[in-house]
Amino acid sequence: MFFSVNNPRFQEAQPDLVRFVLNREVRQFPPDVQIYAFYTLSNRMRSSGASGAIQGLGSGNSRLHVFSEIAFAPFGFVMTLGDTPAPQRDLVDISGFAQYGYRDWRTGISIKLPVMPIYTGFPGDYRTRGQTLADYAANKAYEATLKSTSP
């Protein structure tokens, strides 16, 4: 799925991932790539090729996130690249599933996935509709104060 939402040249930049996907006997996932999962109950879907985001810019604790995302109810998946963290801490890392063989069926594997809202088209944005509209109102109010105080 991630190859289909990324640029055709993505495979040139990720030869280990290509090898993993094309050879069902490979059990070693590329070390600089992680796959995360979540549930979404949203009636919206979202997909994005490799994107970058910086959280906390100017705070001294800024973090770079490079990731690709696919969200189509009931599941969402995020692939991080280059040893960068997931854009949201609550997402569940499922990269370890690579250790299982193609025909390896196991019972008793249980995972609790977080439920994440999908409202905007921005990758990695997990705000609810209410949070998004509140942020919009706050930004408009701030913009208005800037206009009223500018010479």
DSSP file (Angstrom, degrees, kcal/mol; ACC not computed):
  #  RESIDUE AA STRUCTURE BP1 BP2  ACC     N-H-->O    O-->H-N    N-H-->O    O-->H-N    TCO  KAPPA ALPHA  PHI   PSI    X-CA   Y-CA   Z-CA
    1    1 A M     >        0   0    0      0, 0.0     4,-1.2     0, 0.0     3,-0.3   0.000 360.0 360.0 360.0 -39.9    0.0    0.0    0.0
    2    2 A F  H  >  +     0   0    0      1,-0.2     4,-0.9     2,-0.2     3,-0.1   0.832 360.0  56.1 -69.6 -29.8    2.8    2.4    0.8
    3    3 A F  H  4 S+     0   0    0      1,-0.2    -1,-0.2     2,-0.2     3,-0.2   0.852 105.7  53.2 -66.8 -31.8    4.4    1.9   -2.5
    4    4 A S  H  4 S+     0   0    0     -3,-0.3    -1,-0.2     1,-0.2    -2,-0.2   0.778 110.4  45.0 -76.4 -25.4    1.2    2.9   -4.2
    5    5 A V  H  < S+     0   0    0     -4,-1.2    -1,-0.2    -3,-0.1     2,-0.2   0.553 105.3  75.5 -93.9  -7.2    0.8    6.2   -2.3
    6    6 A N  S  < S-     0   0    0     -4,-0.9     5,-0.1    -3,-0.2    43,-0.0  -0.578  96.6 -81.3-100.2 166.2    4.4    7.3   -2.7
    7    7 A N    >   -     0   0    0     -2,-0.2     3,-2.4     1,-0.1     4,-0.4  -0.260  43.0-112.7 -57.8 146.7    6.3    8.6   -5.7
    8    8 A P  T >  S+     0   0    0      0, 0.0     3,-0.7     0, 0.0     4,-0.3   0.775 118.1  60.4 -55.8 -25.2    7.4    6.0   -8.2
    9    9 A R  T >> S+     0   0    0      1,-0.2     4,-1.3     2,-0.2     3,-0.7   0.533  78.5  90.8 -80.0  -4.9   11.0    6.8   -7.3
   10   10 A F  H <> S+     0   0    0     -3,-2.4     4,-1.0     1,-0.3     3,-0.4   0.884  81.0  57.1 -56.7 -39.8   10.3    5.8   -3.7
   11   11 A Q  H <4 S+     0   0    0     -3,-0.7    -1,-0.3    -4,-0.4     3,-0.2   0.823 101.0  56.6 -65.0 -30.4   11.4    2.2   -4.4
   12   12 A E  H <4 S+     0   0    0     -3,-0.7    -1,-0.2    -4,-0.3    -2,-0.2   0.864 109.0  46.7 -66.2 -34.7   14.8    3.4   -5.6
   13   13 A A  H  < S+     0   0    0     -4,-1.3    -1,-0.2    -3,-0.4    -2,-0.2   0.642 116.9  44.9 -80.7 -14.9   15.3    5.1   -2.2
   14   14 A Q     X  +     0   0    0     -4,-1.0     4,-2.1    -3,-0.2     3,-0.3  -0.465  60.1 152.7-128.2  61.1   14.2    2.0   -0.3
   15   15 A P  H  > S+     0   0    0      0, 0.0     4,-2.3     0, 0.0     5,-0.1   0.842  76.6  54.4 -62.7 -32.9   15.8   -1.1   -1.9
   16   16 A D  H  > S+     0   0    0      2,-0.2     4,-2.1     1,-0.2     5,-0.1   0.877 108.7  48.8 -67.5 -35.7   15.7   -3.0    1.4
   17   17 A L  H  > S+     0   0    0     -3,-0.3     4,-2.4     2,-0.2    -1,-0.2   0.886 109.7  51.9 -70.0 -38.5   11.9   -2.4    1.7
   18   18 A V  H  X S+     0   0    0     -4,-2.1     4,-2.6    -7,-0.2     5,-0.2   0.934 110.1  49.4 -60.0 -46.2   11.5   -3.5   -1.9
   19   19 A R  H  X S+     0   0    0     -4,-2.3     4,-1.6     1,-0.2     7,-0.2   0.899 111.0  50.0 -60.3 -42.4   13.4   -6.7   -1.1
   20   20 A F  H  < S+     0   0    0     -4,-2.1     6,-0.2     1,-0.2    -1,-0.2   0.922 113.9  44.2 -62.7 -44.9   11.2   -7.3    1.9
   21   21 A V  H  < S+     0   0    0     -4,-2.4    -2,-0.2     1,-0.2    -1,-0.2   0.877 116.6  44.8 -70.2 -38.5    8.0   -6.9    0.0
   22   22 A L  H  < S+     0   0    0     -4,-2.6     2,-0.7    -5,-0.2    -1,-0.2   0.704 107.9  59.3 -82.9 -19.4    8.9   -8.9   -3.0
   23   23 A N    ><  -     0   0    0     -4,-1.6     3,-1.7    -5,-0.2    -1,-0.2  -0.891  62.6-167.1-115.2 104.6   10.5  -11.9   -1.2
   24   24 A R  T 3  S+     0   0    0     -2,-0.7    78,-0.6     1,-0.3    -1,-0.1   0.594  85.8  62.2 -68.1  -8.9    8.0  -13.6    1.1
   25   25 A E  T 3  S+     0   0    0     76,-0.1    -1,-0.3    77,-0.1     2,-0.3   0.627  78.0 103.0 -88.9 -14.8   10.8  -15.5    2.8
   26   26 A V    <   +     0   0    0     -3,-1.7    -3,-0.0    -7,-0.2     3,-0.0  -0.523  42.1 176.6 -71.8 131.0   12.6  -12.4    4.1
   27   27 A R        +     0   0    0     -2,-0.3     2,-0.7    72,-0.1    -1,-0.1   0.191  50.7  94.0-119.8  13.7   12.0  -11.9    7.8
   28   28 A Q        -     0   0    0     71,-0.0    71,-0.0    -8,-0.0    -2,-0.0  -0.924  61.9-153.2-113.1 112.0   14.2   -8.9    8.4
   29   29 A F        -     0   0    0     -2,-0.7   -12,-0.1    66,-0.1    -2,-0.1  -0.574  38.4 -90.2 -78.6 142.8   12.4   -5.6    8.2
   30   30 A P    >   -     0   0    0      0, 0.0     3,-1.6     0, 0.0    -1,-0.1  -0.300  35.0-134.1 -54.4 132.9   14.6   -2.6    7.2
   31   31 A P  T 3  S+     0   0    0      0, 0.0    -2,-0.1     0, 0.0    52,-0.0   0.727 101.0  53.4 -67.3 -21.9   15.9   -1.1   10.4
   32   32 A D  T 3  S+     0   0    0     50,-0.1    50,-1.2    51,-0.1    51,-1.2   0.242  99.9  74.2 -98.0  14.8   15.2    2.5    9.4
   33   33 A V  E <   -A   81   0A   0     -3,-1.6     2,-0.4    48,-0.2    48,-0.2  -0.993  56.6-179.1-128.0 132.6   11.5    1.9    8.6
   34   34 A Q  E     -A   80   0A   0     46,-1.4    46,-2.3    -2,-0.4     2,-0.5  -0.968  15.0-148.3-128.2 148.2    8.7    1.3   11.1
   35   35 A I  E     -A   79   0A   0     -2,-0.4    59,-3.1    44,-0.2    60,-0.7  -0.969  15.9-171.8-116.7 130.3    5.1    0.5   10.5
   36   36 A Y  E     -AB  78  93A   0     42,-3.1    42,-2.0    -2,-0.5     2,-0.3  -0.854   4.3-156.7-118.7 154.0    2.4    1.7   13.0
   37   37 A A  E     +AB  77  92A   0     55,-2.3    55,-2.0    -2,-0.3     2,-0.3  -0.923  15.1 163.4-131.8 156.3   -1.3    1.0   13.2
   38   38 A F  E     -A   76   0A   0     38,-1.9    38,-2.5    -2,-0.3     2,-0.3  -0.971  33.0-111.6-158.2 164.4   -4.4    2.5   14.6
   39   39 A Y  E     -Ac  75 115A   0     75,-3.1    77,-3.2    -2,-0.3     2,-0.4  -0.738  26.7-169.7 -94.6 150.6   -8.2    2.3   14.3
   40   40 A T        -     0   0    0     34,-1.8    75,-0.1    -2,-0.3    32,-0.0  -0.987  18.6-173.4-139.1 137.1  -10.3    5.1   12.8
   41   41 A L        +     0   0    0     -2,-0.4    -1,-0.1    75,-0.3    34,-0.0   0.277  49.3 126.1-104.3   7.1  -14.0    5.4   12.9
   42   42 A S        -     0   0    0     74,-0.4    31,-0.3     1,-0.1    -2,-0.1  -0.264  62.7-139.7 -68.2 150.2  -14.0    8.4   10.6
   43   43 A N  S    S+     0   0    0     75,-0.2     2,-0.3    29,-0.1    -1,-0.1   0.284  83.7  83.1 -89.4  10.5  -16.1    8.6    7.4
   44   44 A R        -     0   0    0     74,-0.3    29,-0.4    76,-0.0     2,-0.3  -0.803  65.3-154.4-109.8 153.9  -13.1   10.3    5.8
   45   45 A M        -     0   0    0     -2,-0.3     2,-0.3    27,-0.1    27,-0.2  -0.852   9.2-172.2-123.4 164.0  -10.0    8.7    4.4
   46   46 A R  E     +D   71   0A   0     25,-2.7    25,-3.6    -2,-0.3     2,-0.3  -0.983   8.6 174.1-155.9 141.0   -6.5   10.0    3.9
   47   47 A S  E     +D   70   0A   0     -2,-0.3     2,-0.3    23,-0.2    23,-0.2  -0.988   6.7 176.5-146.9 145.2   -3.3    8.9    2.2
   48   48 A S  E     -D   69   0A   0     21,-2.7    21,-1.3    -2,-0.3     3,-0.2  -0.998  24.0-129.9-148.5 144.0    0.0   10.6    1.7
   49   49 A G  E    S-     0   0A   0     -2,-0.3    20,-0.2     1,-0.2   -43,-0.2  -0.072  71.7 -36.6 -73.0-173.2    3.3    9.9    0.3
   50   50 A A  E    S+     0   0A   0     18,-0.1     2,-0.3    16,-0.1    18,-0.2  -0.268  75.5 175.6 -53.9 124.0    6.5   10.6    2.3
   51   51 A S  E     -D   67   0A   0     16,-3.2    16,-2.3    -3,-0.2     2,-0.4  -0.883  21.2-140.5-129.6 158.2    5.9   13.8    4.2
   52   52 A G  E     +D   66   0A   0     -2,-0.3     2,-0.3    14,-0.2    14,-0.2  -0.951  18.6 175.4-122.3 145.1    7.9   15.7    6.7
   53   53 A A  E     -D   65   0A   0     12,-2.3    12,-2.9    -2,-0.4     2,-0.5  -0.995  17.2-151.4-145.4 143.6    6.7   17.5    9.8
   54   54 A I  E     -D   64   0A   0     -2,-0.3     2,-0.4    10,-0.2     3,-0.4  -0.976  12.7-160.7-116.7 124.4    8.5   19.3   12.6
   55   55 A Q  E    S+D   63   0A   0      8,-2.5     8,-2.2    -2,-0.5    -2,-0.0  -0.860  72.8  13.5-103.1 138.7    6.9   19.4   16.1
   56   56 A G  S >  S-     0   0    0     -2,-0.4     3,-2.3     6,-0.2     5,-0.5   0.799  78.3-171.8  74.2  30.0    7.9   22.0   18.7
   57   57 A L  T 3  S+     0   0    0     -3,-0.4    -1,-0.2     1,-0.3    -3,-0.0  -0.339  72.2  11.2 -58.8 128.5    9.9   24.2   16.3
   58   58 A G  T 3  S+     0   0    0     -2,-0.1    -1,-0.3     1,-0.0    -2,-0.1   0.436 102.6  99.3  84.1   0.7   11.7   26.9   18.2
   59   59 A S  S <  S-     0   0    0     -3,-2.3    -2,-0.1     1,-0.0    -3,-0.1   0.560  93.2-116.9 -94.8  -8.5   11.1   25.2   21.6
   60   60 A G  S    S+     0   0    0     -4,-0.4    -3,-0.1     1,-0.0    -4,-0.0   0.250 107.1  74.0  87.8 -14.2   14.4   23.5   22.0
   61   61 A N        +     0   0    0     -5,-0.5    -4,-0.1     2,-0.1    -6,-0.1  -0.125  65.9 153.5-118.6  33.8   12.6   20.2   21.9
   62   62 A S        -     0   0    0     -6,-0.2     2,-0.4    -8,-0.1    -6,-0.2  -0.355  24.2-163.2 -70.1 146.1   11.8   20.1   18.2
   63   63 A R  E     -D   55   0A   0     -8,-2.2    -8,-2.5    -2,-0.0     2,-0.4  -0.994  11.2-139.8-131.9 136.2   11.4   16.7   16.5
   64   64 A L  E     -D   54   0A   0     -2,-0.4     2,-0.4   -10,-0.2   -10,-0.2  -0.789  16.3-168.2 -94.4 135.8   11.5   15.8   12.9
   65   65 A H  E     -D   53   0A   0    -12,-2.9   -12,-2.3    -2,-0.4     2,-0.5  -0.993   7.2-176.6-124.6 124.9    9.0   13.2   11.6
   66   66 A V  E     +D   52   0A   0     -2,-0.4    15,-2.6    15,-0.3     2,-0.3  -0.985  30.5 137.1-119.9 118.9    9.3   11.7    8.1
   67   67 A F  E     -DE  51  80A   0    -16,-2.3   -16,-3.2    -2,-0.5     2,-0.3  -0.964  45.5-136.7-156.9 166.2    6.4    9.4    7.3
   68   68 A S  E     - E   0  79A   0     11,-2.1    11,-2.8    -2,-0.3     2,-0.4  -0.953  27.2-158.5-127.3 147.8    3.8    8.2    4.9
   69   69 A E  E     -DE  48  78A   0    -21,-1.3   -21,-2.7    -2,-0.3     2,-0.4  -0.979  18.5-177.0-138.3 143.6    0.2    7.5    6.0
   70   70 A I  E     +DE  47  77A   0      7,-2.7     7,-3.5    -2,-0.4     2,-0.4  -0.977  11.5 174.4-135.1 121.6   -2.8    5.5    4.8
   71   71 A A  E     +DE  46  76A   0    -25,-3.6   -25,-2.7    -2,-0.4     2,-0.3  -0.967  12.7 149.2-133.2 117.5   -6.1    5.8    6.7
   72   72 A F  E >   - E   0  75A   0      3,-2.6     3,-1.8    -2,-0.4   -27,-0.1  -0.899  57.1 -65.7-148.0 112.3   -9.2    4.1    5.5
   73   73 A A  T 3  S+     0   0    0    -29,-0.4   -32,-0.1     1,-0.3   -34,-0.1  -0.042 117.9  19.7 -47.7 136.0  -11.8    3.0    8.1
   74   74 A P  T 3  S+     0   0    0      0, 0.0   -34,-1.8     0, 0.0    -1,-0.3  -0.984 126.0  38.7 -97.4   4.3  -11.5    0.9   10.1
   75   75 A F  E <   -AE  39  72A   0     -3,-1.8    -3,-2.6   -36,-0.3     2,-0.3  -0.810  51.3-170.1-118.6 155.6   -7.7    1.0   10.0
   76   76 A G  E     -AE  38  71A   0    -38,-2.5   -38,-1.9    -2,-0.3     2,-0.4  -0.989   8.4-165.7-135.2 146.0   -4.9    3.5    9.6
   77   77 A F  E     -AE  37  70A   0     -7,-3.5    -7,-2.7    -2,-0.3     2,-0.4  -0.989   4.4-166.1-134.2 142.3   -1.2    2.8    9.0
   78   78 A V  E     -AE  36  69A   0    -42,-2.0   -42,-3.1    -2,-0.4     2,-0.6  -0.996   4.5-161.3-127.2 131.7    1.9    5.1    9.3
   79   79 A M  E     -AE  35  68A   0    -11,-2.8   -11,-2.1    -2,-0.4     2,-0.3  -0.963  11.5-157.6-112.3 117.4    5.3    4.2    7.9
   80   80 A T  E     -AE  34  67A   0    -46,-2.3   -46,-1.4    -2,-0.6     2,-0.4  -0.694   7.7-154.1 -94.0 150.5    8.1    6.2    9.4
   81   81 A L  E >   +A   33   0A   0    -15,-2.6     3,-0.7    -2,-0.3   -15,-0.3  -0.922  62.5  16.9-125.2 146.6   11.4    6.6    7.5
   82   82 A G  T 3  S-     0   0    0    -50,-1.2    -1,-0.2    -2,-0.4   -49,-0.2   0.840 121.6 -64.6  68.3  36.6   15.0    7.2    8.6
   83   83 A D  T 3  S+     0   0    0    -51,-1.2    -1,-0.2     1,-0.2   -50,-0.1   0.790  92.9 146.9  58.6  29.6   14.6    6.3   12.3
   84   84 A T    <   -     0   0    0     -3,-0.7    -1,-0.2   -52,-0.3   -19,-0.1  -0.699  50.3-107.3 -92.9 152.0   12.2    9.2   12.9
   85   85 A P        -     0   0    0      0, 0.0   -19,-0.2     0, 0.0    -4,-0.1  -0.252  40.2 -88.4 -73.2 164.5    9.5    8.8   15.5
   86   86 A A        -     0   0    0      1,-0.1   -19,-0.0     2,-0.1   -51,-0.0  -0.360  35.8-117.6 -65.6 151.7    5.8    8.4   14.7
   87   87 A P  S    S+     0   0    0      0, 0.0     2,-0.4     0, 0.0    -1,-0.1   0.671 103.2  37.1 -68.6 -14.4    3.9   11.6   14.4
   88   88 A Q  S >  S-     0   0    0      1,-0.1     3,-1.1    37,-0.1    -2,-0.1  -0.998  74.5-142.8-138.1 132.2    1.7   10.6   17.3
   89   89 A R  T 3  S+     0   0    0     -2,-0.4    -1,-0.1     1,-0.2    -3,-0.1   0.771  94.4  65.9 -66.3 -26.7    2.9    8.7   20.4
   90   90 A D  T 3  S+     0   0    0      2,-0.1    -1,-0.2    23,-0.0    26,-0.0   0.660  74.3 109.8 -73.4 -15.9   -0.2    6.6   20.8
   91   91 A L  S <  S-     0   0    0     -3,-1.1     2,-0.5    22,-0.1   -53,-0.2  -0.263  70.5-122.6 -63.7 148.8    0.2    4.7   17.5
   92   92 A V  E     -B   37   0A   0    -55,-2.0   -55,-2.3    22,-0.1     2,-0.5  -0.830  15.6-131.1-101.1 124.0    1.2    1.0   17.9
   93   93 A D  E     +B   36   0A   0     -2,-0.5   -57,-0.3   -57,-0.2     3,-0.2  -0.604  29.8 171.0 -73.9 118.1    4.4   -0.3   16.3
   94   94 A I    >   +     0   0    0    -59,-3.1     3,-1.9    -2,-0.5     4,-0.2   0.176  44.4 110.8-112.0  15.1    3.6   -3.4   14.3
   95   95 A S  G >   +     0   0    0    -60,-0.7     3,-1.9     1,-0.3     4,-0.1   0.790  65.5  71.9 -59.7 -28.4    7.0   -3.7   12.6
   96   96 A G  G >  S+     0   0    0      1,-0.3     3,-1.7    -3,-0.2    -1,-0.3   0.649  75.0  80.7 -64.8 -15.1    7.8   -6.8   14.6
   97   97 A F  G X  S+     0   0    0     -3,-1.9     3,-1.7     1,-0.3    -1,-0.3   0.695  73.4  79.7 -63.6 -16.3    5.3   -8.8   12.6
   98   98 A A  G <  S+     0   0    0     -3,-1.9    -1,-0.3     1,-0.3    -2,-0.2   0.745  78.4  69.8 -62.4 -22.2    8.0   -9.1   10.0
   99   99 A Q  G <  S+     0   0    0     -3,-1.7     2,-0.3    -4,-0.1    -1,-0.3   0.675  83.5  87.6 -71.4 -15.5    9.5  -11.9   12.1
  100  100 A Y  S <  S-     0   0    0     -3,-1.7     5,-0.0    -4,-0.2     6,-0.0  -0.621  83.1-115.3 -86.8 144.1    6.7  -14.2   11.2
  101  101 A G    >   -     0   0    0     -2,-0.3     3,-1.5     1,-0.1   -76,-0.1  -0.239  28.1-103.6 -72.8 164.7    6.8  -16.3    8.1
  102  102 A Y  T 3  S+     0   0    0    -78,-0.6    -1,-0.1     1,-0.3   -77,-0.1   0.852 123.4  31.1 -57.4 -39.1    4.5  -15.9    5.1
  103  103 A R  T 3  S+     0   0    0      2,-0.0     2,-0.9     0, 0.0    -1,-0.3   0.112  88.2 125.1-107.7  20.5    2.5  -19.0    6.1
  104  104 A D    <   -     0   0    0     -3,-1.5     2,-0.6     2,-0.0    -4,-0.0  -0.723  38.5-173.5 -86.5 104.7    3.0  -18.6    9.9
  105  105 A W        -     0   0    0     -2,-0.9     2,-0.4    -5,-0.0    -2,-0.0  -0.885   4.8-179.3-102.0 122.5   -0.4  -18.6   11.5
  106  106 A R        -     0   0    0     -2,-0.6     2,-0.3     3,-0.0     3,-0.3  -0.926  13.8-150.9-120.6 144.9   -0.5  -17.9   15.2
  107  107 A T  S    S+     0   0    0     -2,-0.4     3,-0.1     1,-0.2    -2,-0.0  -0.815  73.9  42.2-108.6 156.3   -3.4  -17.7   17.5
  108  108 A G        +     0   0    0     -2,-0.3     2,-0.6     1,-0.3    -1,-0.2   0.532  68.2 139.7  90.2   5.9   -3.6  -15.6   20.6
  109  109 A I        +     0   0    0     -3,-0.3     2,-0.4     2,-0.0    -1,-0.3  -0.753  26.7 176.1 -83.5 120.9   -2.0  -12.4   19.2
  110  110 A S        -     0   0    0     -2,-0.6     2,-0.4    -3,-0.1    -3,-0.0  -0.990   9.7-178.1-130.3 133.3   -3.9   -9.5   20.6
  111  111 A I        -     0   0    0     -2,-0.4     2,-0.8     2,-0.0    -2,-0.0  -0.995  21.0-142.9-132.2 136.0   -3.2   -5.8   20.1
  112  112 A K        -     0   0    0     -2,-0.4    -2,-0.0   -74,-0.0     0, 0.0  -0.880  24.5-165.7 -96.8 111.7   -5.0   -2.8   21.5
  113  113 A L        -     0   0    0     -2,-0.8   -75,-0.1   -75,-0.0     2,-0.1  -0.781  18.9-119.6 -97.9 140.9   -5.0   -0.2   18.9
  114  114 A P        -     0   0    0      0, 0.0   -75,-3.1     0, 0.0     2,-0.7  -0.436  22.2-122.6 -73.5 153.1   -5.9    3.4   19.6
  115  115 A V  B     -c   39   0A   0    -77,-0.2   -75,-0.2    -2,-0.1   -77,-0.0  -0.883  33.2-171.5 -97.1 118.6   -8.8    5.0   17.9
  116  116 A M        -     0   0    0    -77,-3.2   -74,-0.4    -2,-0.7   -75,-0.3  -0.925  18.1-128.1-115.6 133.4   -7.7    8.1   16.1
  117  117 A P        -     0   0    0      0, 0.0     2,-0.5     0, 0.0   -77,-0.0  -0.509  12.6-157.5 -77.1 147.4   -9.9   10.7   14.4
  118  118 A I        +     0   0    0     -2,-0.2   -74,-0.3     1,-0.1   -75,-0.2  -0.954  37.6 135.6-122.2 108.3   -9.4   11.7   10.8
  119  119 A Y        +     0   0    0     -2,-0.5     2,-0.1     6,-0.4    -1,-0.1   0.706  58.6  48.2-119.5 -45.7  -10.9   15.1   10.0
  120  120 A T  S    S-     0   0    0      5,-0.3     5,-0.1     7,-0.3    -1,-0.1  -0.436  77.8-121.8 -94.1 171.5   -8.4   17.1    8.0
  121  121 A G  S    S+     0   0    0     -2,-0.1   -74,-0.1     2,-0.1    -1,-0.1   0.378  76.9 113.6 -89.5   3.5   -6.5   16.1    4.9
  122  122 A F  S >  S-     0   0    0      1,-0.1     3,-1.7   -76,-0.1    -2,-0.2  -0.648  72.7-119.2 -82.1 123.4   -3.1   16.8    6.7
  123  123 A P  T 3  S+     0   0    0      0, 0.0     3,-0.1     0, 0.0    -1,-0.1  -0.334  96.8  17.6 -61.1 138.5   -1.0   13.7    7.3
  124  124 A G  T 3  S+     0   0    0      1,-0.2     2,-0.7   -36,-0.0    -2,-0.0   0.501  90.0 128.9  80.3   4.0   -0.3   13.0   10.9
  125  125 A D    <   +     0   0    0     -3,-1.7    -6,-0.4     1,-0.1    -5,-0.3  -0.840  24.9 168.6 -96.3 112.1   -3.1   15.3   12.1
  126  126 A Y        +     0   0    0     -2,-0.7     2,-0.2    -8,-0.1    -1,-0.1  -0.130  26.8 133.5-116.4  35.1   -5.3   13.4   14.6
  127  127 A R        -     0   0    0    -11,-0.1    -8,-0.3     1,-0.1    -7,-0.3  -0.569  55.1-119.1 -81.9 149.3   -7.4   16.3   15.9
  128  128 A T     >  -     0   0    0     -2,-0.2     4,-2.5     1,-0.1     5,-0.2  -0.283  31.7-100.7 -75.9 171.4  -11.1   15.9   16.3
  129  129 A R  H  > S+     0   0    0      1,-0.2     4,-2.6     2,-0.2     5,-0.2   0.928 125.1  50.7 -58.5 -45.5  -13.5   18.1   14.4
  130  130 A G  H  > S+     0   0    0      1,-0.2     4,-2.2     2,-0.2    -1,-0.2   0.907 110.9  47.4 -60.8 -44.1  -14.1   20.1   17.6
  131  131 A Q  H  > S+     0   0    0      2,-0.2     4,-2.4     1,-0.2    -1,-0.2   0.906 112.3  50.3 -64.1 -41.2  -10.4   20.6   18.2
  132  132 A T  H  X S+     0   0    0     -4,-2.5     4,-2.1     2,-0.2    -2,-0.2   0.929 112.6  45.5 -63.7 -46.2   -9.8   21.6   14.6
  133  133 A L  H  X S+     0   0    0     -4,-2.6     4,-2.3     2,-0.2    -1,-0.2   0.863 112.4  51.7 -67.1 -35.7  -12.6   24.2   14.6
  134  134 A A  H  X S+     0   0    0     -4,-2.2     4,-2.4    -5,-0.2    -2,-0.2   0.908 110.3  48.6 -66.1 -41.7  -11.4   25.5   18.0
  135  135 A D  H  X S+     0   0    0     -4,-2.4     4,-2.4     2,-0.2    -2,-0.2   0.893 110.6  51.8 -63.6 -39.2   -7.8   25.9   16.6
  136  136 A Y  H  X S+     0   0    0     -4,-2.1     4,-2.4     2,-0.2    -2,-0.2   0.936 110.6  47.3 -62.1 -46.7   -9.2   27.7   13.6
  137  137 A A  H  X S+     0   0    0     -4,-2.3     4,-2.3     1,-0.2    -2,-0.2   0.907 112.2  50.0 -62.3 -42.3  -11.2   30.1   15.7
  138  138 A A  H  X S+     0   0    0     -4,-2.4     4,-2.3     1,-0.2    -1,-0.2   0.900 111.2  48.9 -64.2 -40.3   -8.1   30.8   17.9
  139  139 A N  H  X S+     0   0    0     -4,-2.4     4,-2.5     2,-0.2    -2,-0.2   0.895 110.8  50.0 -66.5 -39.7   -5.9   31.4   14.9
  140  140 A K  H  X S+     0   0    0     -4,-2.4     4,-2.2     2,-0.2    -2,-0.2   0.905 111.2  49.2 -64.9 -40.7   -8.5   33.8   13.4
  141  141 A A  H  X S+     0   0    0     -4,-2.3     4,-1.9     2,-0.2    -2,-0.2   0.909 112.2  48.0 -64.6 -41.9   -8.7   35.7   16.7
  142  142 A Y  H  X S+     0   0    0     -4,-2.3     4,-2.1     1,-0.2    -2,-0.2   0.911 110.6  51.7 -64.6 -41.9   -4.9   35.9   16.9
  143  143 A E  H  X S+     0   0    0     -4,-2.5     4,-2.1     1,-0.2    -2,-0.2   0.894 108.2  52.3 -60.4 -40.7   -4.8   37.1   13.3
  144  144 A A  H  X S+     0   0    0     -4,-2.2     4,-2.0     1,-0.2    -1,-0.2   0.888 108.5  49.8 -64.2 -39.6   -7.3   39.8   14.1
  145  145 A T  H  X S+     0   0    0     -4,-1.9     4,-1.4     2,-0.2    -1,-0.2   0.872 109.5  52.1 -67.8 -35.2   -5.2   41.1   17.0
  146  146 A L  H  X S+     0   0    0     -4,-2.1     4,-0.9     1,-0.2    -2,-0.2   0.911 110.8  47.6 -65.7 -40.8   -2.2   41.2   14.8
  147  147 A K  H  < S+     0   0    0     -4,-2.1     3,-0.3     1,-0.2    -2,-0.2   0.873 111.4  50.3 -67.2 -37.0   -4.1   43.3   12.2
  148  148 A S  H  < S+     0   0    0     -4,-2.0    -1,-0.2     1,-0.2    -2,-0.2   0.767 114.9  42.9 -75.1 -24.3   -5.4   45.7   14.8
  149  149 A T  H  < S+     0   0    0     -4,-1.4    -1,-0.2    -5,-0.1    -2,-0.2   0.523  91.0 100.7 -99.0  -6.4   -2.0   46.3   16.4
  150  150 A S     <        0   0    0     -4,-0.9    -4,-0.0    -3,-0.3    -3,-0.0  -0.555 360.0 360.0 -80.9 145.5    0.0   46.7   13.2
  151  151 A P              0   0    0      0, 0.0    -1,-0.1     0, 0.0    -4,-0.1   0.493 360.0 360.0 -69.9 360.0    0.8   50.2   12.0
